[in-house]
Amino acid sequence: KGADSIELLKQVHQLIQERGWQIGNIDSVIVAERPKLKSHIQAMTQCLAEALGVDPDQVGVKATTNEKLDAMGEEKGICVHAVALLVQV
């Protein structure tokens, strides 16, 4: 609780590098009715790329809604799905 998510991401990135892996690309989807995120996508992409030392073209961030279904659709939560392609070096 209260942890800085970018610092946690940097720590995980350090661990994978120490084990001989590098990031090929990242794809993420944020599911939320609110706030509307379209105007923040570029800044989020840049922030993630800088934290990981990769090109912004290697980081995909998209946002969608859950069409008023379940907790996310009822504005009771936000969900993120993320996948990272790791390449052995």
Phi and psi in radians as a Rosetta constraint file:
Dihedral C 1 N 2 CA 2 C 2 CIRCULARHARMONIC 1.400 0.35
Dihedral N 2 CA 2 C 2 N 3 CIRCULARHARMONIC 0.106 0.35
Dihedral C 2 N 3 CA 3 C 3 CIRCULARHARMONIC -1.312 0.35
Dihedral N 3 CA 3 C 3 N 4 CIRCULARHARMONIC 2.599 0.35
Dihedral C 3 N 4 CA 4 C 4 CIRCULARHARMONIC -1.412 0.35
Dihedral N 4 CA 4 C 4 N 5 CIRCULARHARMONIC 1.957 0.35
Dihedral C 4 N 5 CA 5 C 5 CIRCULARHARMONIC -1.114 0.35
Dihedral N 5 CA 5 C 5 N 6 CIRCULARHARMONIC -0.563 0.35
Dihedral C 5 N 6 CA 6 C 6 CIRCULARHARMONIC -1.184 0.35
Dihedral N 6 CA 6 C 6 N 7 CIRCULARHARMONIC -0.674 0.35
Dihedral C 6 N 7 CA 7 C 7 CIRCULARHARMONIC -1.151 0.35
Dihedral N 7 CA 7 C 7 N 8 CIRCULARHARMONIC -0.697 0.35
Dihedral C 7 N 8 CA 8 C 8 CIRCULARHARMONIC -1.081 0.35
Dihedral N 8 CA 8 C 8 N 9 CIRCULARHARMONIC -0.739 0.35
Dihedral C 8 N 9 CA 9 C 9 CIRCULARHARMONIC -1.067 0.35
Dihedral N 9 CA 9 C 9 N 10 CIRCULARHARMONIC -0.756 0.35
Dihedral C 9 N 10 CA 10 C 10 CIRCULARHARMONIC -1.082 0.35
Dihedral N 10 CA 10 C 10 N 11 CIRCULARHARMONIC -0.678 0.35
Dihedral C 10 N 11 CA 11 C 11 CIRCULARHARMONIC -1.136 0.35
Dihedral N 11 CA 11 C 11 N 12 CIRCULARHARMONIC -0.751 0.35
Dihedral C 11 N 12 CA 12 C 12 CIRCULARHARMONIC -1.129 0.35
Dihedral N 12 CA 12 C 12 N 13 CIRCULARHARMONIC -0.715 0.35
Dihedral C 12 N 13 CA 13 C 13 CIRCULARHARMONIC -1.049 0.35
Dihedral N 13 CA 13 C 13 N 14 CIRCULARHARMONIC -0.746 0.35
Dihedral C 13 N 14 CA 14 C 14 CIRCULARHARMONIC -1.050 0.35
Dihedral N 14 CA 14 C 14 N 15 CIRCULARHARMONIC -0.748 0.35
Dihedral C 14 N 15 CA 15 C 15 CIRCULARHARMONIC -1.087 0.35
Dihedral N 15 CA 15 C 15 N 16 CIRCULARHARMONIC -0.756 0.35
Dihedral C 15 N 16 CA 16 C 16 CIRCULARHARMONIC -1.214 0.35
Dihedral N 16 CA 16 C 16 N 17 CIRCULARHARMONIC -0.603 0.35
Dihedral C 16 N 17 CA 17 C 17 CIRCULARHARMONIC -1.135 0.35
Dihedral N 17 CA 17 C 17 N 18 CIRCULARHARMONIC -0.717 0.35
Dihedral C 17 N 18 CA 18 C 18 CIRCULARHARMONIC -1.093 0.35
Dihedral N 18 CA 18 C 18 N 19 CIRCULARHARMONIC -0.415 0.35
Dihedral C 18 N 19 CA 19 C 19 CIRCULARHARMONIC -1.695 0.35
Dihedral N 19 CA 19 C 19 N 20 CIRCULARHARMONIC 0.166 0.35
Dihedral C 19 N 20 CA 20 C 20 CIRCULARHARMONIC 1.517 0.35
Dihedral N 20 CA 20 C 20 N 21 CIRCULARHARMONIC 0.475 0.35
Dihedral C 20 N 21 CA 21 C 21 CIRCULARHARMONIC -2.130 0.35
Dihedral N 21 CA 21 C 21 N 22 CIRCULARHARMONIC 2.698 0.35
Dihedral C 21 N 22 CA 22 C 22 CIRCULARHARMONIC -2.369 0.35
Dihedral N 22 CA 22 C 22 N 23 CIRCULARHARMONIC 2.827 0.35
Dihedral C 22 N 23 CA 23 C 23 CIRCULARHARMONIC -1.409 0.35
Dihedral N 23 CA 23 C 23 N 24 CIRCULARHARMONIC 2.205 0.35
Dihedral C 23 N 24 CA 24 C 24 CIRCULARHARMONIC -1.474 0.35
Dihedral N 24 CA 24 C 24 N 25 CIRCULARHARMONIC -0.927 0.35
Dihedral C 24 N 25 CA 25 C 25 CIRCULARHARMONIC -2.866 0.35
Dihedral N 25 CA 25 C 25 N 26 CIRCULARHARMONIC 2.910 0.35
Dihedral C 25 N 26 CA 26 C 26 CIRCULARHARMONIC -2.309 0.35
Dihedral N 26 CA 26 C 26 N 27 CIRCULARHARMONIC 2.404 0.35
Dihedral C 26 N 27 CA 27 C 27 CIRCULARHARMONIC -2.242 0.35
Dihedral N 27 CA 27 C 27 N 28 CIRCULARHARMONIC 2.266 0.35
Dihedral C 27 N 28 CA 28 C 28 CIRCULARHARMONIC -2.421 0.35
Dihedral N 28 CA 28 C 28 N 29 CIRCULARHARMONIC 2.587 0.35
Dihedral C 28 N 29 CA 29 C 29 CIRCULARHARMONIC -2.264 0.35
Dihedral N 29 CA 29 C 29 N 30 CIRCULARHARMONIC 2.189 0.35
Dihedral C 29 N 30 CA 30 C 30 CIRCULARHARMONIC -1.732 0.35
Dihedral N 30 CA 30 C 30 N 31 CIRCULARHARMONIC 2.207 0.35
Dihedral C 30 N 31 CA 31 C 31 CIRCULARHARMONIC -1.894 0.35
Dihedral N 31 CA 31 C 31 N 32 CIRCULARHARMONIC 1.988 0.35
Dihedral C 31 N 32 CA 32 C 32 CIRCULARHARMONIC -2.825 0.35
Dihedral N 32 CA 32 C 32 N 33 CIRCULARHARMONIC 2.452 0.35
Dihedral C 32 N 33 CA 33 C 33 CIRCULARHARMONIC -1.337 0.35
Dihedral N 33 CA 33 C 33 N 34 CIRCULARHARMONIC -0.727 0.35
Dihedral C 33 N 34 CA 34 C 34 CIRCULARHARMONIC -2.494 0.35
Dihedral N 34 CA 34 C 34 N 35 CIRCULARHARMONIC 2.636 0.35
Dihedral C 34 N 35 CA 35 C 35 CIRCULARHARMONIC -1.253 0.35
Dihedral N 35 CA 35 C 35 N 36 CIRCULARHARMONIC 2.783 0.35
Dihedral C 35 N 36 CA 36 C 36 CIRCULARHARMONIC -1.246 0.35
Dihedral N 36 CA 36 C 36 N 37 CIRCULARHARMONIC 2.242 0.35
Dihedral C 36 N 37 CA 37 C 37 CIRCULARHARMONIC -1.858 0.35
Dihedral N 37 CA 37 C 37 N 38 CIRCULARHARMONIC -0.095 0.35
Dihedral C 37 N 38 CA 38 C 38 CIRCULARHARMONIC -0.866 0.35
Dihedral N 38 CA 38 C 38 N 39 CIRCULARHARMONIC -0.760 0.35
Dihedral C 38 N 39 CA 39 C 39 CIRCULARHARMONIC -1.298 0.35
Dihedral N 39 CA 39 C 39 N 40 CIRCULARHARMONIC -0.142 0.35
Dihedral C 39 N 40 CA 40 C 40 CIRCULARHARMONIC -1.856 0.35
Dihedral N 40 CA 40 C 40 N 41 CIRCULARHARMONIC -0.144 0.35
Dihedral C 40 N 41 CA 41 C 41 CIRCULARHARMONIC -1.034 0.35
Dihedral N 41 CA 41 C 41 N 42 CIRCULARHARMONIC -0.816 0.35
Dihedral C 41 N 42 CA 42 C 42 CIRCULARHARMONIC -1.071 0.35
Dihedral N 42 CA 42 C 42 N 43 CIRCULARHARMONIC -0.764 0.35
Dihedral C 42 N 43 CA 43 C 43 CIRCULARHARMONIC -1.141 0.35
Dihedral N 43 CA 43 C 43 N 44 CIRCULARHARMONIC -0.691 0.35
Dihedral C 43 N 44 CA 44 C 44 CIRCULARHARMONIC -1.123 0.35
Dihedral N 44 CA 44 C 44 N 45 CIRCULARHARMONIC -0.743 0.35
Dihedral C 44 N 45 CA 45 C 45 CIRCULARHARMONIC -1.050 0.35
Dihedral N 45 CA 45 C 45 N 46 CIRCULARHARMONIC -0.822 0.35
Dihedral C 45 N 46 CA 46 C 46 CIRCULARHARMONIC -1.096 0.35
Dihedral N 46 CA 46 C 46 N 47 CIRCULARHARMONIC -0.758 0.35
Dihedral C 46 N 47 CA 47 C 47 CIRCULARHARMONIC -1.082 0.35
Dihedral N 47 CA 47 C 47 N 48 CIRCULARHARMONIC -0.791 0.35
Dihedral C 47 N 48 CA 48 C 48 CIRCULARHARMONIC -1.122 0.35
Dihedral N 48 CA 48 C 48 N 49 CIRCULARHARMONIC -0.765 0.35
Dihedral C 48 N 49 CA 49 C 49 CIRCULARHARMONIC -1.075 0.35
Dihedral N 49 CA 49 C 49 N 50 CIRCULARHARMONIC -0.762 0.35
Dihedral C 49 N 50 CA 50 C 50 CIRCULARHARMONIC -1.120 0.35
Dihedral N 50 CA 50 C 50 N 51 CIRCULARHARMONIC -0.739 0.35
Dihedral C 50 N 51 CA 51 C 51 CIRCULARHARMONIC -1.100 0.35
Dihedral N 51 CA 51 C 51 N 52 CIRCULARHARMONIC -0.556 0.35
Dihedral C 51 N 52 CA 52 C 52 CIRCULARHARMONIC -1.736 0.35
Dihedral N 52 CA 52 C 52 N 53 CIRCULARHARMONIC -0.090 0.35
Dihedral C 52 N 53 CA 53 C 53 CIRCULARHARMONIC 1.163 0.35
Dihedral N 53 CA 53 C 53 N 54 CIRCULARHARMONIC 0.616 0.35
Dihedral C 53 N 54 CA 54 C 54 CIRCULARHARMONIC -2.113 0.35
Dihedral N 54 CA 54 C 54 N 55 CIRCULARHARMONIC 2.924 0.35
Dihedral C 54 N 55 CA 55 C 55 CIRCULARHARMONIC -1.257 0.35
Dihedral N 55 CA 55 C 55 N 56 CIRCULARHARMONIC 2.456 0.35
Dihedral C 55 N 56 CA 56 C 56 CIRCULARHARMONIC -0.980 0.35
Dihedral N 56 CA 56 C 56 N 57 CIRCULARHARMONIC -0.439 0.35
Dihedral C 56 N 57 CA 57 C 57 CIRCULARHARMONIC -1.158 0.35
Dihedral N 57 CA 57 C 57 N 58 CIRCULARHARMONIC -0.278 0.35
Dihedral C 57 N 58 CA 58 C 58 CIRCULARHARMONIC -1.572 0.35
Dihedral N 58 CA 58 C 58 N 59 CIRCULARHARMONIC -0.027 0.35
Dihedral C 58 N 59 CA 59 C 59 CIRCULARHARMONIC -2.111 0.35
Dihedral N 59 CA 59 C 59 N 60 CIRCULARHARMONIC 2.075 0.35
Dihedral C 59 N 60 CA 60 C 60 CIRCULARHARMONIC -1.881 0.35
Dihedral N 60 CA 60 C 60 N 61 CIRCULARHARMONIC 2.206 0.35
Dihedral C 60 N 61 CA 61 C 61 CIRCULARHARMONIC -2.235 0.35
Dihedral N 61 CA 61 C 61 N 62 CIRCULARHARMONIC 2.164 0.35
Dihedral C 61 N 62 CA 62 C 62 CIRCULARHARMONIC -2.230 0.35
Dihedral N 62 CA 62 C 62 N 63 CIRCULARHARMONIC 2.756 0.35
Dihedral C 62 N 63 CA 63 C 63 CIRCULARHARMONIC -2.288 0.35
Dihedral N 63 CA 63 C 63 N 64 CIRCULARHARMONIC 2.512 0.35
Dihedral C 63 N 64 CA 64 C 64 CIRCULARHARMONIC -2.588 0.35
Dihedral N 64 CA 64 C 64 N 65 CIRCULARHARMONIC 3.016 0.35
Dihedral C 64 N 65 CA 65 C 65 CIRCULARHARMONIC -1.891 0.35
Dihedral N 65 CA 65 C 65 N 66 CIRCULARHARMONIC 3.016 0.35
Dihedral C 65 N 66 CA 66 C 66 CIRCULARHARMONIC -1.883 0.35
Dihedral N 66 CA 66 C 66 N 67 CIRCULARHARMONIC 0.398 0.35
Dihedral C 66 N 67 CA 67 C 67 CIRCULARHARMONIC 0.897 0.35
Dihedral N 67 CA 67 C 67 N 68 CIRCULARHARMONIC 0.731 0.35
Dihedral C 67 N 68 CA 68 C 68 CIRCULARHARMONIC 1.166 0.35
Dihedral N 68 CA 68 C 68 N 69 CIRCULARHARMONIC 0.284 0.35
Dihedral C 68 N 69 CA 69 C 69 CIRCULARHARMONIC -1.710 0.35
Dihedral N 69 CA 69 C 69 N 70 CIRCULARHARMONIC 2.587 0.35
Dihedral C 69 N 70 CA 70 C 70 CIRCULARHARMONIC 0.887 0.35
Dihedral N 70 CA 70 C 70 N 71 CIRCULARHARMONIC -2.860 0.35
Dihedral C 70 N 71 CA 71 C 71 CIRCULARHARMONIC -1.073 0.35
Dihedral N 71 CA 71 C 71 N 72 CIRCULARHARMONIC -0.686 0.35
Dihedral C 71 N 72 CA 72 C 72 CIRCULARHARMONIC -1.137 0.35
Dihedral N 72 CA 72 C 72 N 73 CIRCULARHARMONIC -0.746 0.35
Dihedral C 72 N 73 CA 73 C 73 CIRCULARHARMONIC -1.181 0.35
Dihedral N 73 CA 73 C 73 N 74 CIRCULARHARMONIC -0.447 0.35
Dihedral C 73 N 74 CA 74 C 74 CIRCULARHARMONIC -1.579 0.35
Dihedral N 74 CA 74 C 74 N 75 CIRCULARHARMONIC 0.206 0.35
Dihedral C 74 N 75 CA 75 C 75 CIRCULARHARMONIC 1.086 0.35
Dihedral N 75 CA 75 C 75 N 76 CIRCULARHARMONIC 0.562 0.35
Dihedral C 75 N 76 CA 76 C 76 CIRCULARHARMONIC -1.750 0.35
Dihedral N 76 CA 76 C 76 N 77 CIRCULARHARMONIC -0.045 0.35
Dihedral C 76 N 77 CA 77 C 77 CIRCULARHARMONIC -2.986 0.35
Dihedral N 77 CA 77 C 77 N 78 CIRCULARHARMONIC 3.025 0.35
Dihedral C 77 N 78 CA 78 C 78 CIRCULARHARMONIC -2.287 0.35
Dihedral N 78 CA 78 C 78 N 79 CIRCULARHARMONIC 2.430 0.35
Dihedral C 78 N 79 CA 79 C 79 CIRCULARHARMONIC -2.172 0.35
Dihedral N 79 CA 79 C 79 N 80 CIRCULARHARMONIC 2.498 0.35
Dihedral C 79 N 80 CA 80 C 80 CIRCULARHARMONIC -2.251 0.35
Dihedral N 80 CA 80 C 80 N 81 CIRCULARHARMONIC 2.292 0.35
Dihedral C 80 N 81 CA 81 C 81 CIRCULARHARMONIC -1.904 0.35
Dihedral N 81 CA 81 C 81 N 82 CIRCULARHARMONIC 2.227 0.35
Dihedral C 81 N 82 CA 82 C 82 CIRCULARHARMONIC -2.407 0.35
Dihedral N 82 CA 82 C 82 N 83 CIRCULARHARMONIC 2.464 0.35
Dihedral C 82 N 83 CA 83 C 83 CIRCULARHARMONIC -2.320 0.35
Dihedral N 83 CA 83 C 83 N 84 CIRCULARHARMONIC 2.372 0.35
Dihedral C 83 N 84 CA 84 C 84 CIRCULARHARMONIC -2.107 0.35
Dihedral N 84 CA 84 C 84 N 85 CIRCULARHARMONIC 2.303 0.35
Dihedral C 84 N 85 CA 85 C 85 CIRCULARHARMONIC -1.591 0.35
Dihedral N 85 CA 85 C 85 N 86 CIRCULARHARMONIC 2.091 0.35
Dihedral C 85 N 86 CA 86 C 86 CIRCULARHARMONIC -1.840 0.35
Dihedral N 86 CA 86 C 86 N 87 CIRCULARHARMONIC 2.432 0.35
Dihedral C 86 N 87 CA 87 C 87 CIRCULARHARMONIC -2.059 0.35
Dihedral N 87 CA 87 C 87 N 88 CIRCULARHARMONIC 2.248 0.35
Dihedral C 87 N 88 CA 88 C 88 CIRCULARHARMONIC -1.328 0.35
Dihedral N 88 CA 88 C 88 N 89 CIRCULARHARMONIC 2.344 0.35
